[in-house]
Amino acid sequence: MTSFEENVSDIYEKEITDTDFGFIIDSSGELKTVFFPEDYSGYMPAKIKEVLHLMGVDDPESLASVTLH
């Protein structure tokens, strides 16, 4: 495993929890995927909605059961 892969693995294991939202953005700045908290109940904080809106997602609640590619 490279040091970059180790750093990513460490971040994932130490920094990302089951209660986090997350975004994967590709090298051109396009939204690639979004992940939701493990026990997502439908409540989405306004700041998450704002980020998704900036990324061109007009209906953020519809993403909870969809994987973007």
C-alpha positions in Angstrom: 0.0 0.0 0.0 1.4 3.4 -0.9 1.6 6.2 1.6 -1.3 8.0 -0.2 -3.5 4.9 0.2 -2.5 4.6 3.8 -3.5 8.2 4.4 -6.8 7.7 2.7 -7.5 4.6 4.7 -6.6 6.4 7.9 -8.9 9.2 7.1 -11.7 6.8 6.3 -11.2 4.8 9.5 -10.6 7.7 11.9 -12.5 10.7 10.5 -15.5 9.3 8.7 -18.2 8.0 11.0 -21.6 6.2 10.5 -23.3 9.6 11.1 -21.5 11.5 8.3 -22.5 12.7 4.9 -19.8 12.6 2.3 -19.1 13.7 -1.3 -16.7 12.3 -3.9 -15.8 14.8 -6.5 -13.8 13.8 -9.6 -10.7 15.6 -11.0 -12.8 17.9 -13.1 -14.9 19.0 -10.2 -18.0 17.0 -11.0 -20.0 15.3 -8.2 -19.3 11.6 -8.6 -21.2 10.2 -5.6 -22.7 11.1 -2.2 -22.9 9.0 0.8 -25.3 9.3 3.7 -25.3 8.4 7.3 -25.9 4.7 8.0 -29.2 5.4 9.8 -30.3 8.2 7.4 -33.8 9.1 8.4 -34.7 11.6 5.8 -33.4 14.7 7.6 -30.8 16.6 5.6 -29.1 19.6 7.2 -29.5 22.9 5.2 -25.7 23.1 4.6 -25.7 19.6 2.9 -28.6 20.8 0.7 -26.6 23.9 -0.1 -23.5 21.9 -1.2 -25.7 19.6 -3.3 -27.4 22.6 -4.9 -24.0 24.1 -5.8 -23.1 20.8 -7.4 -26.3 20.9 -9.5 -28.5 18.6 -7.5 -31.9 20.3 -7.3 -33.7 17.5 -5.4 -31.2 16.3 -2.7 -33.7 14.1 -0.9 -34.0 11.9 -4.1 -30.4 10.9 -3.7 -30.8 8.9 -0.5 -31.5 5.7 -2.5 -29.4 6.4 -5.6 -25.7 6.1 -6.5 -24.4 8.7 -8.8 -21.7 7.7 -11.4 
